Every structure is written in structure tokens, then in C-alpha cells.
């Protein structure tokens, strides 16, 4: 029987230097996309996919993340006393949405190292990993698309998307063969190799790994045995390559639209498009854009 995935790990210890000076005192994961912080979109996706426990890997200066998902008695009392029931419910739903545990990553030594820091809280079971920089708008949650494949094969699964060759060096890239599978319409692949941030002319394909993963517990041993790269960092892509020696790994070209909210331009695009989809903001914002002089 294939073990159920109950937990999701959210690495959130990075310094967010691409958003300085905004992130000098505020975690990049707490940057608001319309009116919710980036990390909340990822956690809501995990919950909608059936996840019941979340592990957030934090670092120095990240207490705002813990405060956001904690109970705020003073704020709740103020909203209740003023009869602002809608706002009160919105605030309470954040602290009630899921069980969250935290672990510190003292040094930012790579995504693979962040995953290793969660080992004791995850235990010997499969788990999801979500990068909150990647905001994915899809009818069926991206993580759920990966879980459907995991629940059939019982192996690690990564999210894939095609990327222009001139951008490929910013990603982990796969060499993979298509696998026929009911309902997948040529979107399922068995991975043959993975390369972290290759030069465009050396990339094995234009299919890049995006920040959604389903990982079997063997990934911890693989990461333990992965040689640190530049800056002493342990990369998850390198750990997956090590895991591939002994276990199959699958990739899914997910259905949906991904926004790189860790990039200023990507963040702005996501803000505009998510605002336009909002019932309370869409029409007036669209009207404003029509009359904007640029």
C-alpha cells in the first residue's frame, strides 16, 4: 500500500535579496499579493490538495511568518468589539487553517539543506515540498496534480514546465521520457537525469523543475550523501539526481499558470492578474487600467 502524503515542507529561510530594501526587515514570504502574503497562497494550495500538517523552515528575522499564522487575541477582540464579523472570520481562518510546526535553518545553505532541516518533523514518510515564490493559478491545485501521480506510482514527483532556452540556466532541468498515462495527455514523464542551473547550450531539455515536489523519505539519505556545491550549498536537484540512482522519479507538466513571485516583474504580473480575478476588485481595477496613460 502506498503511504499517504500528510505533510508539506515550506522552505522560508532565504534572505530575499531580490526584493531589497522591502525585505530588509520583512520576510519575502510575507510580501502581500493583493491582500494575502505569498506563503499563504502556497499553504492554501497544500490544504486544498489534502495536506493536514505543514512544516515551515525559517531563519533569522522570520518571526512575522509565525505571527501571521498564530492567534491574534488583541486583533480579534478589536474586530469583534467593532462588529466587523467578516474581517474577524478572515483573521480566525488563518490561525485555524492547518497545524504548523517550525524549524530553524541557521545558515542559508541551499534548498536541499532546508529540506534536511525538516527531517525530524517529517519522519519516515513521504511529504510535499512547496516553494512559495512560485505562485500557481490552476483549476486543480498543482500539488494535487502531483499527488495523483504519486498515489499511482508511489515514487517522487516534481512539477515541470517548458522554459525559453535563454532562461533555462536559472532552473533545475530534466532529461525525461514521456510515459502514457490515463488522463495525462502527454504531460507525464519518467525522469532520466537532472541538472542544476546548466548553461543554455548544455541543458538536456527546456523542461524546468518548478517549486512543487512530492518526495519519498529516501530523499533524506540522498541529500546526506550529496556533495555540497558552490558556497557550500546542498541543492535539492542534486539530491534528486542521487536518489534517481536507486528510485524512479516522475515529472508532471502541470496544468495552470505559474508566476515567479520571487522576481519583481513576476510579482507585479501576479498582483495585476490576481487582482483582476477578484470579484470585489476586478471590475474597478480593470476600468482603472483601461484609462491608465502609459
Backbone bond lengths (Angstrom), bond angles and torsions (degrees), N, CA, C in turn:
res aa  C-N    CA-C-N  psi(-1)  N-CA   C-N-CA  omega(-1)  CA-C   N-CA-C  phi
1 X - - - 1.468 - - 1.531 109.72 -
2 X 1.305 116.99 132.95 1.466 122.07 -178.66 1.534 109.37 -76.81
3 X 1.334 117.81 124.19 1.473 120.65 -178.98 1.528 111.70 -62.19
4 X 1.302 116.51 144.25 1.462 122.06 -179.76 1.526 110.24 -78.44
5 X 1.314 116.21 143.24 1.466 121.58 174.90 1.530 108.34 -88.04
6 X 1.332 115.49 115.96 1.461 120.57 -177.53 1.526 113.22 -110.83
7 X 1.338 116.77 -21.10 1.461 120.65 -170.68 1.527 111.21 -119.25
8 X 1.324 114.85 151.48 1.467 121.31 174.50 1.518 109.09 -131.06
9 X 1.323 116.41 135.14 1.455 122.81 178.87 1.523 109.02 -102.53
10 X 1.330 115.75 131.74 1.462 122.44 178.36 1.531 109.03 -117.60
11 X 1.324 118.30 100.70 1.466 119.78 174.84 1.534 109.39 -67.36
12 X 1.334 116.80 126.56 1.467 119.91 -175.69 1.528 111.10 -146.03
13 X 1.332 116.43 36.32 1.466 120.14 -177.07 1.523 113.06 -104.68
14 X 1.342 117.02 -0.95 1.456 119.81 -178.36 1.521 112.51 -66.36
15 X 1.327 116.09 160.85 1.468 121.01 -175.50 1.523 113.58 -85.61
16 X 1.323 118.23 -15.01 1.461 120.50 177.91 1.511 113.19 64.23
17 X 1.326 117.58 40.01 1.465 120.60 -174.49 1.527 113.53 -65.11
18 X 1.336 117.36 -23.73 1.474 119.29 -179.42 1.525 111.99 -68.68
19 X 1.350 116.96 -13.79 1.463 119.91 -178.84 1.529 112.52 -113.68
20 X 1.319 116.59 14.87 1.461 118.32 173.78 1.531 109.84 -63.35
21 X 1.343 119.23 144.55 1.457 127.03 6.39 1.534 115.11 -87.05
22 X 1.343 118.57 -0.77 1.466 120.03 -176.09 1.529 111.73 -58.99
23 X 1.345 115.99 -33.49 1.470 120.10 -175.16 1.529 112.86 -95.10
24 X 1.330 117.74 12.77 1.465 120.03 177.09 1.526 110.52 -61.86
25 X 1.331 116.62 -39.41 1.466 120.20 -178.44 1.526 112.66 -122.65
26 X 1.344 117.56 -2.16 1.465 120.99 -178.77 1.520 109.74 -125.11
27 X 1.331 118.49 131.97 1.467 119.95 177.84 1.525 110.86 -59.93
28 X 1.328 116.58 140.36 1.467 119.49 179.21 1.522 110.55 -61.21
29 X 1.351 117.31 -29.42 1.467 121.25 179.39 1.519 111.96 -65.20
30 X 1.351 116.92 -16.74 1.463 120.95 -179.54 1.523 112.26 -99.17
31 X 1.324 118.26 3.75 1.465 119.56 174.98 1.525 109.06 -61.05
32 X 1.328 118.08 130.35 1.465 119.81 -175.24 1.519 113.05 -79.11
33 X 1.314 116.16 125.54 1.460 122.90 170.74 1.527 105.61 -98.56
34 X 1.299 117.28 102.04 1.465 126.78 -167.25 1.531 108.19 63.88
35 X 1.339 119.11 -89.74 1.470 118.70 -179.34 1.530 113.18 -136.59
36 X 1.327 116.65 18.11 1.461 120.83 175.95 1.519 108.68 -131.30
37 X 1.337 118.34 141.78 1.461 119.32 177.79 1.520 111.42 -67.83
38 X 1.327 115.82 153.64 1.461 121.39 -176.82 1.521 112.22 -51.56
39 X 1.321 117.38 -45.71 1.457 120.05 -173.92 1.520 111.78 -64.95
40 X 1.326 117.51 -27.14 1.463 119.50 179.88 1.525 111.23 -67.69
41 X 1.332 117.58 -34.23 1.468 119.64 176.68 1.528 109.94 -60.98
42 X 1.326 116.75 -43.26 1.455 120.02 179.54 1.515 112.94 -65.66
43 X 1.330 116.34 -40.88 1.466 119.86 179.98 1.527 110.36 -67.87
44 X 1.315 117.51 -38.72 1.467 119.57 176.79 1.530 110.86 -63.90
45 X 1.336 116.90 -38.09 1.465 120.06 176.34 1.529 110.53 -62.30
46 X 1.334 116.57 -41.54 1.462 120.60 179.75 1.530 110.86 -63.23
47 X 1.307 116.65 -43.80 1.473 120.80 179.72 1.528 110.14 -63.14
48 X 1.332 116.51 -44.78 1.463 120.36 179.56 1.521 111.96 -64.12
49 X 1.340 116.49 -19.93 1.466 121.36 179.43 1.518 112.53 -90.67
50 X 1.343 117.56 -3.02 1.455 121.01 177.45 1.518 115.17 104.62
51 X 1.329 118.08 5.75 1.468 122.16 178.27 1.529 109.51 -73.93
52 X 1.340 116.35 138.99 1.468 120.23 -178.88 1.521 113.86 -115.08
53 X 1.333 117.76 -14.12 1.468 121.60 -179.57 1.516 110.03 -136.07
54 X 1.318 116.24 139.29 1.460 121.84 -178.90 1.521 109.33 -123.43
55 X 1.329 115.69 137.43 1.464 122.82 173.41 1.518 107.39 -116.74
56 X 1.324 117.20 121.76 1.461 121.30 178.25 1.524 108.41 -108.34
57 X 1.331 115.44 123.96 1.460 121.42 178.85 1.524 107.31 -93.16
58 X 1.324 116.80 109.72 1.457 121.48 -174.31 1.526 110.85 -110.02
59 X 1.308 114.97 178.34 1.460 121.63 176.98 1.513 109.11 -146.14
60 X 1.307 115.07 -167.24 1.459 120.20 -179.50 1.534 110.55 -60.74
61 X 1.327 116.04 137.37 1.459 120.86 177.25 1.516 114.97 79.71
62 X 1.332 117.01 16.26 1.468 120.20 -176.29 1.530 112.94 -108.96
63 X 1.323 117.88 15.63 1.468 119.79 -176.27 1.527 112.44 -63.60
64 X 1.329 118.11 -22.12 1.472 120.11 178.80 1.524 110.98 -61.43
65 X 1.341 117.33 -29.92 1.468 120.13 177.80 1.524 109.65 -65.78
66 X 1.329 116.25 -46.87 1.464 120.08 179.47 1.526 110.62 -62.98
67 X 1.334 116.51 -41.94 1.469 119.88 179.87 1.525 111.13 -62.64
68 X 1.327 117.19 -37.78 1.461 120.53 -177.42 1.525 111.75 -62.59
69 X 1.324 116.74 -40.57 1.466 119.79 -176.82 1.530 112.96 -92.96
70 X 1.322 117.08 4.09 1.458 121.36 177.45 1.528 109.77 -92.81
71 X 1.333 115.86 168.49 1.465 120.89 175.74 1.521 108.88 -73.79
72 X 1.335 116.62 136.66 1.465 121.72 176.88 1.531 107.97 -115.30
73 X 1.326 115.34 89.87 1.468 119.68 -174.00 1.519 112.30 -61.67
74 X 1.351 116.89 -43.09 1.466 120.03 -177.02 1.528 110.88 -63.67
75 X 1.341 116.48 -45.25 1.462 120.15 -179.78 1.524 110.64 -65.05
76 X 1.323 116.99 -43.07 1.465 119.92 -179.97 1.529 111.01 -62.90
77 X 1.332 116.71 -40.58 1.467 120.18 178.83 1.523 110.80 -64.09
78 X 1.337 116.48 -41.51 1.463 120.60 179.55 1.522 110.96 -63.12
79 X 1.327 117.51 -46.84 1.458 120.78 -179.68 1.521 111.58 -64.40
80 X 1.333 115.60 -39.36 1.472 119.81 179.70 1.519 110.88 -65.48
81 X 1.333 116.58 -42.45 1.470 120.75 -178.50 1.522 112.04 -66.38
82 X 1.329 117.21 -26.33 1.466 121.48 -179.99 1.526 112.48 -95.93
83 X 1.335 115.62 4.34 1.459 119.72 177.40 1.508 114.91 69.04
84 X 1.328 117.45 22.68 1.476 120.74 179.83 1.523 109.11 -90.03
85 X 1.337 115.00 72.88 1.462 121.36 -170.81 1.531 113.09 -66.12
86 X 1.345 116.96 -36.41 1.465 119.52 -179.84 1.524 110.83 -64.23
87 X 1.322 116.10 -45.58 1.459 120.40 178.74 1.530 110.41 -65.12
88 X 1.326 116.38 -39.93 1.468 120.86 179.53 1.518 110.66 -60.23
89 X 1.318 116.29 -44.53 1.462 120.39 179.68 1.524 111.27 -64.70
90 X 1.335 116.92 -39.38 1.468 120.89 179.09 1.525 111.03 -63.12
91 X 1.333 116.44 -41.75 1.466 120.98 179.97 1.525 110.49 -67.83
92 X 1.323 116.92 -44.32 1.471 120.36 -178.96 1.528 111.63 -66.06
93 X 1.318 117.14 -34.46 1.464 119.77 -177.85 1.523 111.48 -64.91
94 X 1.339 117.43 -27.42 1.468 120.77 179.69 1.520 110.80 -66.96
95 X 1.338 116.83 -46.97 1.464 119.73 -178.06 1.521 112.05 -75.83
96 X 1.330 117.63 -17.46 1.464 121.08 -178.26 1.524 113.26 -97.48
97 X 1.344 118.72 -4.67 1.463 120.16 -166.48 1.526 113.91 -69.19
98 X 1.340 118.98 -33.62 1.461 119.73 -174.34 1.527 108.48 -165.92
99 X 1.332 116.93 157.81 1.459 121.35 173.59 1.523 109.10 -78.45
100 X 1.332 116.70 126.30 1.462 121.48 -176.79 1.531 110.06 -122.69
101 X 1.324 115.98 134.02 1.457 122.80 172.23 1.518 108.47 -120.24
102 X 1.333 116.02 154.67 1.462 120.93 -176.08 1.524 110.64 -126.05
103 X 1.322 115.17 145.81 1.456 121.43 173.53 1.524 107.23 -141.41
104 X 1.340 116.77 145.98 1.452 120.52 -175.74 1.531 111.75 -94.41
105 X 1.315 115.59 141.08 1.462 123.02 168.08 1.528 105.75 -108.56
106 X 1.320 117.10 103.48 1.466 120.85 -171.38 1.525 112.46 -64.63
107 X 1.318 116.78 -34.44 1.460 121.51 176.81 1.523 108.89 -127.25
108 X 1.324 116.31 142.74 1.467 120.39 178.35 1.522 108.56 -79.99
109 X 1.320 116.24 87.92 1.460 122.21 -175.06 1.523 112.31 -109.56
110 X 1.311 116.57 33.46 1.452 120.73 174.06 1.519 113.33 103.49
111 X 1.338 114.03 159.24 1.461 120.65 -178.99 1.528 111.74 -62.90
112 X 1.332 116.49 -39.64 1.460 119.29 178.39 1.509 111.77 -61.98
113 X 1.328 117.08 -39.67 1.463 121.47 177.91 1.530 110.54 -64.62
114 X 1.337 116.97 -39.41 1.464 120.31 177.58 1.527 110.96 -61.34
115 X 1.333 116.94 -42.08 1.464 120.58 177.96 1.529 109.99 -62.98
116 X 1.325 117.64 -40.74 1.466 120.99 178.18 1.523 112.01 -60.94
117 X 1.325 117.19 -34.82 1.466 120.10 179.91 1.531 111.82 -63.92
118 X 1.321 116.99 -22.00 1.471 120.56 -178.99 1.524 112.80 -89.04
119 X 1.334 118.18 -0.89 1.459 121.31 -171.56 1.530 113.05 -54.95
120 X 1.319 118.31 -47.93 1.460 120.55 -175.82 1.526 112.07 -65.02
121 X 1.327 116.87 -32.56 1.464 120.11 179.77 1.525 112.17 -81.09
122 X 1.322 116.81 -28.39 1.463 120.31 178.31 1.527 110.73 -78.92
123 X 1.346 116.31 -44.16 1.457 119.80 -177.62 1.517 111.92 77.71
124 X 1.336 117.07 -170.03 1.473 121.35 -175.28 1.519 113.08 -84.63
125 X 1.313 116.67 58.38 1.464 120.29 -178.73 1.521 109.87 -142.84
126 X 1.326 117.41 160.14 1.469 120.12 177.83 1.525 110.22 -68.14
127 X 1.323 115.34 155.57 1.459 118.99 -177.96 1.523 109.21 -153.76
128 X 1.323 115.53 163.95 1.461 121.71 174.58 1.519 108.96 -97.52
129 X 1.315 116.58 155.11 1.460 122.08 170.66 1.524 107.54 -130.23
130 X 1.323 115.22 134.27 1.466 120.95 -174.66 1.524 109.31 -130.95
131 X 1.319 116.88 129.10 1.455 121.82 173.59 1.521 107.94 -99.22
132 X 1.310 116.38 116.11 1.465 119.76 -173.10 1.522 113.07 -71.03
133 X 1.354 117.94 -14.02 1.470 120.02 173.89 1.523 111.29 -61.90
134 X 1.330 116.09 -31.42 1.459 120.95 -179.35 1.529 109.20 -90.55
135 X 1.310 115.98 103.61 1.462 121.70 177.77 1.527 107.07 -97.07
136 X 1.330 115.80 123.07 1.462 119.90 -174.98 1.517 110.26 -118.50
137 X 1.312 114.67 121.59 1.465 121.53 178.71 1.525 107.63 -98.74
138 X 1.321 116.82 112.44 1.463 120.25 -177.10 1.518 109.97 -150.73
139 X 1.326 114.45 151.27 1.466 119.32 179.16 1.526 110.43 -64.61
140 X 1.321 116.62 -46.21 1.462 122.22 174.17 1.521 106.87 -103.60
141 X 1.342 118.68 125.30 1.462 119.58 -176.31 1.531 112.16 -50.30
142 X 1.325 115.78 137.18 1.462 120.32 -179.17 1.525 110.96 -55.91
143 X 1.327 116.74 -43.05 1.465 119.93 -179.36 1.524 110.98 -62.44
144 X 1.319 117.15 -35.86 1.466 120.44 178.03 1.527 110.77 -66.74
145 X 1.334 117.35 -35.63 1.464 120.37 176.78 1.527 110.41 -61.50
146 X 1.332 116.83 -40.41 1.457 120.91 177.99 1.524 111.34 -69.68
147 X 1.320 116.40 -40.28 1.467 120.32 -179.28 1.526 111.69 -62.70
148 X 1.325 117.01 -35.62 1.464 120.04 178.47 1.530 110.61 -60.57
149 X 1.332 116.25 -38.93 1.466 120.50 178.52 1.529 110.24 -71.54
150 X 1.331 116.67 -43.82 1.471 119.93 178.07 1.533 110.86 -58.34
151 X 1.323 116.79 -43.35 1.462 119.96 -176.27 1.525 112.53 -68.54
152 X 1.320 117.96 -14.81 1.463 121.98 175.36 1.526 111.14 -91.07
153 X 1.347 116.93 -44.58 1.466 121.16 -173.47 1.527 113.54 -98.18
154 X 1.340 117.51 -25.89 1.459 120.47 -177.89 1.513 113.97 72.40
155 X 1.330 117.65 24.33 1.470 122.38 -177.49 1.534 109.73 -123.82
156 X 1.329 114.92 167.03 1.460 119.79 176.11 1.527 110.47 -62.19
157 X 1.333 115.50 146.35 1.468 121.99 -177.45 1.530 108.13 -138.15
158 X 1.328 116.78 137.69 1.459 121.29 177.07 1.524 109.59 -122.37
159 X 1.327 115.68 153.69 1.465 121.22 176.08 1.518 109.46 -85.61
160 X 1.331 116.07 138.31 1.468 121.85 -178.31 1.523 110.83 -126.19
161 X 1.336 114.70 151.30 1.458 120.10 169.15 1.529 108.39 -150.94
162 X 1.330 115.33 151.80 1.460 119.84 177.70 1.530 109.53 -77.63
163 X 1.328 115.01 136.11 1.459 121.82 -175.88 1.527 108.81 -127.34
164 X 1.336 119.49 140.13 1.465 120.63 175.81 1.525 111.50 -55.43
165 X 1.313 116.25 143.52 1.469 121.05 -175.80 1.529 112.40 -56.69
166 X 1.331 116.93 -34.30 1.463 118.04 -177.05 1.527 112.77 -74.71
167 X 1.343 116.99 -4.84 1.468 121.01 177.28 1.529 112.45 -112.41
168 X 1.323 117.30 -3.82 1.459 120.96 -169.19 1.527 112.88 -65.45
169 X 1.339 117.02 -25.99 1.463 119.71 -176.51 1.524 113.29 -70.24
170 X 1.327 117.81 -4.70 1.465 121.11 178.10 1.525 112.19 -92.88
171 X 1.338 117.80 0.75 1.464 121.09 -171.00 1.526 111.68 -127.48
172 X 1.347 114.51 164.01 1.449 120.46 160.16 1.518 107.45 -78.44
173 X 1.329 117.15 136.68 1.471 121.73 -171.61 1.525 108.90 -125.53
174 X 1.334 116.61 146.84 1.460 120.53 -177.37 1.520 111.81 -117.30
175 X 1.324 114.61 151.25 1.464 122.53 161.06 1.522 104.75 -104.58
176 X 1.324 117.88 128.19 1.452 119.94 -171.84 1.519 111.44 -151.89
177 X 1.335 114.69 154.01 1.457 121.65 177.98 1.527 109.46 -112.35
178 X 1.343 117.63 137.11 1.467 119.73 178.68 1.524 111.88 -63.90
179 X 1.322 115.17 145.71 1.464 121.87 179.51 1.528 108.44 -124.33
180 X 1.328 118.67 122.31 1.469 119.66 176.36 1.533 109.98 -63.14
181 X 1.324 115.37 133.03 1.463 119.11 179.84 1.521 108.49 -157.72
182 X 1.294 115.94 134.68 1.464 121.53 -175.87 1.526 111.99 -54.59
183 X 1.321 115.82 127.18 1.449 122.29 174.99 1.520 115.52 80.46
184 X 1.331 118.04 -0.89 1.464 119.74 -175.64 1.526 113.44 -93.42
185 X 1.348 118.02 -16.96 1.467 121.75 174.05 1.532 112.85 50.10
186 X 1.323 117.42 50.92 1.455 121.26 176.51 1.507 114.60 72.56
187 X 1.321 117.76 18.67 1.462 120.64 -177.70 1.528 113.29 -102.19
188 X 1.331 117.81 -4.29 1.467 120.79 -179.00 1.527 110.16 -102.44
189 X 1.344 116.06 136.18 1.456 122.26 -177.35 1.527 110.47 -135.02
190 X 1.336 115.23 145.92 1.456 119.76 168.04 1.528 107.36 -98.64
191 X 1.311 115.83 124.86 1.455 120.84 -172.96 1.526 110.71 -80.97
192 X 1.327 114.85 135.07 1.461 121.80 178.66 1.521 112.64 -104.69
193 X 1.324 117.22 -25.74 1.465 120.63 178.46 1.526 108.82 -162.17
194 X 1.346 115.41 157.81 1.457 121.68 177.18 1.519 108.31 -136.32
195 X 1.326 116.34 139.94 1.456 121.50 -179.72 1.525 108.43 -133.15
196 X 1.326 116.21 131.77 1.464 120.69 179.57 1.529 110.81 -87.20
197 X 1.336 116.18 118.32 1.463 124.34 173.66 1.539 113.48 48.55
198 X 1.318 116.62 60.09 1.472 118.69 179.62 1.528 111.19 -76.71
199 X 1.326 116.13 158.78 1.456 119.71 169.57 1.528 108.68 -65.03
200 X 1.313 116.34 150.02 1.468 120.83 -175.04 1.527 111.58 -54.37
201 X 1.340 116.67 -41.60 1.463 119.87 -177.12 1.526 112.31 -74.69
202 X 1.325 118.02 -13.13 1.460 121.63 -179.15 1.532 113.00 -107.25
203 X 1.313 117.83 -3.94 1.470 121.35 -177.23 1.528 110.50 -66.96
204 X 1.330 117.81 135.66 1.463 120.43 -178.31 1.526 113.86 -72.61
205 X 1.324 117.86 -14.89 1.470 122.44 178.03 1.517 107.12 -167.19
206 X 1.334 115.80 -174.20 1.464 119.19 173.04 1.525 110.62 -108.34
207 X 1.341 116.45 20.04 1.466 120.34 178.77 1.525 109.94 -96.85
208 X 1.325 114.83 115.76 1.453 121.49 -175.37 1.527 110.91 -104.30
209 X 1.330 114.65 151.34 1.462 120.86 175.91 1.523 108.30 -83.60
210 X 1.330 115.76 129.63 1.462 122.76 178.56 1.536 107.81 -106.92
211 X 1.330 116.61 162.01 1.454 121.02 -167.78 1.513 119.13 -70.88
212 X 1.327 117.53 50.67 1.463 123.09 171.96 1.529 108.06 -137.01
213 X 1.325 116.08 128.84 1.457 121.36 -176.70 1.527 109.93 -141.12
214 X 1.325 116.21 145.55 1.458 122.52 162.50 1.527 105.12 -115.00
215 X 1.320 116.73 122.25 1.461 121.24 -172.14 1.525 110.74 -123.18
216 X 1.319 115.69 132.91 1.462 120.25 173.79 1.524 108.50 -80.94
217 X 1.333 118.62 157.91 1.471 120.38 -173.30 1.522 114.28 -63.10
218 X 1.339 117.82 -17.54 1.465 119.83 177.07 1.530 112.32 -62.07
219 X 1.331 117.15 -15.63 1.462 119.74 179.73 1.527 111.02 -61.69
220 X 1.336 117.86 -29.72 1.463 119.43 -179.09 1.526 111.24 -66.04
221 X 1.322 116.61 -43.51 1.472 119.65 176.34 1.524 110.93 -64.16
222 X 1.327 115.91 -41.20 1.471 120.21 178.92 1.527 110.92 -61.09
223 X 1.329 117.18 -41.50 1.462 120.20 179.24 1.524 111.43 -69.49
224 X 1.334 116.83 -35.88 1.466 120.30 175.31 1.523 111.17 -58.04
225 X 1.323 115.84 -35.32 1.461 121.25 -175.34 1.526 113.08 -94.16
226 X 1.339 116.77 2.20 1.464 121.29 179.94 1.521 110.32 -83.78
227 X 1.311 116.15 130.26 1.465 121.01 179.83 1.533 108.87 -75.29
228 X 1.335 117.83 127.71 1.470 119.93 177.62 1.523 111.15 -58.84
229 X 1.319 115.34 145.12 1.456 120.62 179.71 1.507 111.85 -100.46
230 X 1.325 115.97 -143.80 1.458 122.14 -177.64 1.534 110.90 -56.47
231 X 1.336 116.72 133.97 1.455 121.44 179.06 1.509 113.62 71.40
232 X 1.339 116.81 13.85 1.459 119.91 -179.48 1.511 113.48 73.30
233 X 1.335 117.54 16.73 1.462 120.86 -176.39 1.538 111.64 -87.23
234 X 1.327 115.04 144.49 1.461 122.15 174.87 1.526 107.28 -103.33
235 X 1.317 116.96 115.68 1.456 121.21 -176.69 1.528 110.92 -93.65
236 X 1.320 115.59 138.59 1.463 120.51 179.24 1.523 110.88 -62.93
237 X 1.331 117.40 -37.22 1.473 119.96 178.59 1.527 110.70 -58.80
238 X 1.332 116.95 -41.71 1.464 120.36 178.62 1.530 110.75 -66.58
239 X 1.335 116.72 -37.26 1.456 119.76 176.76 1.521 111.96 -65.10
240 X 1.314 116.64 -39.08 1.464 120.53 177.00 1.527 111.03 -66.02
241 X 1.316 115.89 -36.27 1.468 119.14 177.25 1.528 110.20 -63.28
242 X 1.318 116.49 -39.21 1.467 120.94 176.97 1.527 109.99 -65.65
243 X 1.344 116.73 -43.17 1.467 121.45 179.60 1.522 110.92 -61.49
244 X 1.321 116.52 -33.76 1.466 122.34 -176.91 1.533 112.24 -61.57
245 X 1.321 117.18 -20.96 1.463 120.33 178.45 1.528 111.85 -65.06
246 X 1.337 116.11 -27.74 1.461 119.31 -175.06 1.517 114.49 -121.04
247 X 1.338 117.93 -18.37 1.460 120.60 -177.12 1.520 110.93 -135.52
248 X 1.338 118.37 142.64 1.473 119.62 174.94 1.525 111.36 -65.94
249 X 1.316 115.46 150.33 1.461 122.27 173.28 1.527 107.16 -131.62
250 X 1.324 115.83 136.92 1.462 121.05 -179.99 1.522 110.06 -113.02
251 X 1.310 114.66 156.95 1.451 121.15 176.27 1.520 110.49 -128.29
252 X 1.320 116.26 145.05 1.462 122.13 -179.74 1.530 109.43 -124.45
253 X 1.333 116.65 121.41 1.457 120.02 169.47 1.530 106.10 -76.78
254 X 1.320 114.75 98.59 1.464 120.70 -170.73 1.527 111.22 -68.25
255 X 1.310 115.10 154.41 1.462 121.78 173.53 1.515 108.08 -92.48
256 X 1.303 116.72 126.05 1.450 121.12 -178.21 1.515 110.09 142.79
257 X 1.319 115.72 -178.62 1.471 121.19 -178.87 1.514 109.12 -120.52
258 X 1.318 115.06 128.00 1.462 121.23 -177.65 1.529 110.47 -103.30
259 X 1.319 115.20 135.70 1.459 121.68 175.34 1.526 107.92 -115.11
260 X 1.321 116.63 129.11 1.457 120.94 175.97 1.520 107.98 -84.33
261 X 1.325 116.06 86.85 1.455 121.03 -176.37 1.525 112.14 -79.68
262 X 1.337 117.36 1.29 1.453 120.91 172.08 1.516 111.90 -85.70
263 X 1.334 116.07 -1.61 1.460 123.83 178.80 1.529 107.88 -115.44
264 X 1.320 117.67 140.18 1.464 119.97 -174.44 1.521 112.44 -58.53
265 X 1.343 116.83 -46.45 1.458 119.43 -179.39 1.525 110.40 -66.18
266 X 1.335 117.46 -42.37 1.458 120.46 177.52 1.515 111.99 -61.52
267 X 1.323 116.18 -38.01 1.466 120.89 178.61 1.529 110.70 -64.67
268 X 1.335 116.43 -41.94 1.459 120.08 178.97 1.527 111.24 -65.27
269 X 1.330 117.04 -41.67 1.468 120.38 178.27 1.527 110.30 -61.86
270 X 1.329 116.79 -43.93 1.460 120.25 179.56 1.519 110.90 -62.82
271 X 1.333 117.26 -40.74 1.465 120.89 -179.58 1.524 110.59 -60.99
272 X 1.329 116.41 -45.72 1.466 120.45 -179.41 1.524 110.62 -63.38
273 X 1.321 116.98 -48.45 1.467 119.70 -173.36 1.527 112.34 -72.53
274 X 1.326 117.87 -35.77 1.463 119.35 176.96 1.523 110.46 -70.33
275 X 1.328 117.52 -35.18 1.467 120.00 177.30 1.523 110.76 -65.90
276 X 1.333 116.55 -39.61 1.460 119.73 -179.86 1.526 112.54 -66.09
277 X 1.335 117.29 -25.70 1.460 120.93 179.74 1.532 112.98 -82.43
278 X 1.320 117.04 -10.80 1.453 121.05 -177.09 1.525 111.08 -77.37
279 X 1.338 116.45 134.32 1.464 120.51 179.14 1.523 111.69 -63.75
280 X 1.346 116.74 -35.83 1.461 119.66 -175.88 1.526 113.38 -84.72
281 X 1.337 116.94 -16.56 1.460 120.01 -175.90 1.526 114.00 -118.80
282 X 1.326 116.70 -24.38 1.452 121.13 -169.49 1.513 114.69 -54.83
283 X 1.317 117.29 -53.93 1.465 119.99 -175.72 1.525 112.74 -65.22
284 X 1.345 119.85 -50.99 1.469 117.86 179.43 1.531 113.01 -64.84
285 X 1.319 117.25 -33.70 1.460 119.56 179.22 1.526 110.34 -69.35
286 X 1.324 116.45 -39.76 1.461 121.12 177.87 1.536 109.87 -62.38
287 X 1.323 116.05 -41.24 1.465 120.70 178.60 1.521 110.73 -63.52
288 X 1.334 115.81 -40.53 1.464 119.82 177.51 1.535 111.06 -61.99
289 X 1.323 116.41 -42.87 1.462 119.88 -178.23 1.533 110.96 -65.46
290 X 1.336 116.41 -35.58 1.473 119.76 179.38 1.540 111.52 -60.91
291 X 1.308 116.57 -34.51 1.455 120.34 -174.79 1.539 112.14 -100.20
292 X 1.318 115.63 7.74 1.468 118.86 -179.20 1.521 109.78 -76.35
293 X 1.288 116.39 130.63 1.457 122.23 178.13 1.525 108.62 -93.39
294 X 1.344 115.79 119.83 1.470 119.33 -179.59 1.523 110.02 -126.78
